[in-house]
């Protein structure tokens, strides 16, 4: 049994230009630029329902992928991620150096154990020591309690 809506949708999605425009208009994702919409090809789309009672005939399209475009997009995404990670690591390293400088200025030379502790600490821990404890500490040891 074919629904009248089903027939209308099949007619609507029978044009490769319309399919391309719908995909590009509704899905805002850079990877779509790697699809070669000139190669859109209608494929047989027959399916049998899970209970084996109904056959369904859908409109299914196949499109070729420009692998180079996908590879370039992946490289660009990796570069952006690397840049962001580098910025975060640089900021953390800078905060660690600022903490060492303030502690040295306030309490004198830092023992190696405290330099190592700062080097192994995470971002949140360094910020706690740098922004809160170093200001109120009476001693070097109290910063790291």
C-alpha positions as a Python dict, from the first residue, in 0.01 Angstrom:
ca = {
    (1, 'X'): (0, 0, 0),
    (2, 'X'): (156, 327, -112),
    (3, 'X'): (73, 640, 83),
    (4, 'X'): (-1, 955, -122),
    (5, 'X'): (265, 1137, 82),
    (6, 'X'): (514, 866, -13),
    (7, 'X'): (453, 928, -384),
    (8, 'X'): (488, 1304, -341),
    (9, 'X'): (817, 1267, -151),
    (10, 'X'): (953, 1030, -414),
    (11, 'X'): (873, 1282, -685),
    (12, 'X'): (1019, 1565, -477),
    (13, 'X'): (1347, 1379, -420),
    (14, 'X'): (1380, 1249, -776),
    (15, 'X'): (1590, 1543, -898),
    (16, 'X'): (1965, 1532, -825),
    (17, 'X'): (1982, 1912, -821),
    (18, 'X'): (1711, 1932, -555),
    (19, 'X'): (1880, 1663, -345),
    (20, 'X'): (2211, 1854, -367),
    (21, 'X'): (2046, 2184, -272),
    (22, 'X'): (1858, 2026, 20),
    (23, 'X'): (2169, 1858, 158),
    (24, 'X'): (2384, 2170, 127),
    (25, 'X'): (2106, 2398, 250),
    (26, 'X'): (2014, 2202, 561),
    (27, 'X'): (2345, 2052, 671),
    (28, 'X'): (2608, 2312, 752),
    (29, 'X'): (2919, 2100, 773),
    (30, 'X'): (3249, 2158, 591),
    (31, 'X'): (3294, 1790, 503),
    (32, 'X'): (3005, 1819, 256),
    (33, 'X'): (3236, 2016, 30),
    (34, 'X'): (3418, 1686, -28),
    (35, 'X'): (3115, 1532, -195),
    (36, 'X'): (3103, 1537, -574),
    (37, 'X'): (2737, 1617, -630),
    (38, 'X'): (2781, 1582, -1006),
    (39, 'X'): (2804, 1207, -944),
    (40, 'X'): (2468, 1177, -765),
    (41, 'X'): (2315, 851, -881),
    (42, 'X'): (1975, 712, -791),
    (43, 'X'): (2004, 362, -648),
    (44, 'X'): (1743, 88, -600),
    (45, 'X'): (1598, 136, -255),
    (46, 'X'): (1381, -166, -186),
    (47, 'X'): (1353, -287, 169),
    (48, 'X'): (1145, -548, 346),
    (49, 'X'): (999, -460, 685),
    (50, 'X'): (1127, -635, 997),
    (51, 'X'): (815, -850, 1015),
    (52, 'X'): (852, -948, 644),
    (53, 'X'): (505, -815, 562),
    (54, 'X'): (573, -494, 373),
    (55, 'X'): (807, -403, 92),
    (56, 'X'): (922, -47, 91),
    (57, 'X'): (1063, 133, -205),
    (58, 'X'): (1255, 445, -102),
    (59, 'X'): (1453, 699, -298),
    (60, 'X'): (1820, 635, -226),
    (61, 'X'): (2109, 834, -370),
    (62, 'X'): (2478, 755, -397),
    (63, 'X'): (2744, 1020, -434),
    (64, 'X'): (3119, 994, -484),
    (65, 'X'): (3359, 1140, -233),
    (66, 'X'): (3659, 1352, -315),
    (67, 'X'): (3907, 1177, -86),
    (68, 'X'): (4162, 1455, -120),
    (69, 'X'): (3910, 1711, 11),
    (70, 'X'): (3834, 1486, 310),
    (71, 'X'): (4204, 1435, 374),
    (72, 'X'): (4267, 1810, 356),
    (73, 'X'): (3974, 1880, 592),
    (74, 'X'): (4110, 1620, 834),
    (75, 'X'): (4457, 1773, 820),
    (76, 'X'): (4313, 2119, 879),
    (77, 'X'): (4106, 1996, 1175),
    (78, 'X'): (4417, 1828, 1317),
    (79, 'X'): (4618, 2145, 1272),
    (80, 'X'): (4352, 2352, 1450),
    (81, 'X'): (4336, 2101, 1735),
    (82, 'X'): (4716, 2101, 1765),
    (83, 'X'): (4728, 2480, 1770),
    (84, 'X'): (4462, 2494, 2042),
    (85, 'X'): (4640, 2229, 2249),
    (86, 'X'): (4968, 2417, 2205),
    (87, 'X'): (4808, 2741, 2325),
    (88, 'X'): (4670, 2571, 2636),
    (89, 'X'): (5002, 2404, 2714),
    (90, 'X'): (5185, 2733, 2658),
    (91, 'X'): (4946, 2915, 2889),
    (92, 'X'): (4989, 2651, 3159),
    (93, 'X'): (5367, 2663, 3124),
    (94, 'X'): (5358, 3043, 3147),
    (95, 'X'): (5144, 3029, 3461),
    (96, 'X'): (5387, 2779, 3613),
    (97, 'X'): (5681, 3010, 3538),
    (98, 'X'): (5493, 3309, 3680),
    (99, 'X'): (5424, 3109, 3998),
    (100, 'X'): (5791, 3015, 4027),
    (101, 'X'): (5893, 3377, 3977),
    (102, 'X'): (5649, 3505, 4244),
    (103, 'X'): (5751, 3237, 4492),
    (104, 'X'): (6121, 3308, 4436),
    (105, 'X'): (6061, 3680, 4473),
    (106, 'X'): (5862, 3630, 4792),
    (107, 'X'): (6043, 3341, 4963),
    (108, 'X'): (6386, 3317, 4798),
    (109, 'X'): (6530, 3030, 4595),
    (110, 'X'): (6290, 2743, 4533),
    (111, 'X'): (6398, 2394, 4633),
    (112, 'X'): (6390, 2145, 4342),
    (113, 'X'): (6099, 1955, 4499),
    (114, 'X'): (5873, 2262, 4459),
    (115, 'X'): (5991, 2327, 4102),
    (116, 'X'): (5910, 1961, 4022),
    (117, 'X'): (5572, 1988, 4197),
    (118, 'X'): (5481, 2292, 3987),
    (119, 'X'): (5599, 2118, 3668),
    (120, 'X'): (5382, 1813, 3739),
    (121, 'X'): (5073, 2007, 3845),
    (122, 'X'): (4761, 2049, 3634),
    (123, 'X'): (4612, 2377, 3521),
    (124, 'X'): (4361, 2407, 3805),
    (125, 'X'): (4622, 2337, 4072),
    (126, 'X'): (4865, 2593, 3931),
    (127, 'X'): (4588, 2854, 3915),
    (128, 'X'): (4496, 2786, 4279),
    (129, 'X'): (4855, 2833, 4391),
    (130, 'X'): (4915, 3133, 4162),
    (131, 'X'): (4592, 3327, 4208),
    (132, 'X'): (4500, 3251, 4568),
    (133, 'X'): (4756, 3087, 4790),
    (134, 'X'): (5069, 3277, 4688),
    (135, 'X'): (4904, 3604, 4796),
    (136, 'X'): (4808, 3489, 5147),
    (137, 'X'): (5086, 3243, 5229),
    (138, 'X'): (5307, 3301, 5532),
    (139, 'X'): (5560, 3045, 5412),
    (140, 'X'): (5657, 2855, 5102),
    (141, 'X'): (5519, 2533, 5251),
    (142, 'X'): (5177, 2691, 5315),
    (143, 'X'): (5135, 2764, 4942),
    (144, 'X'): (5143, 2392, 4865),
    (145, 'X'): (4932, 2265, 5158),
}
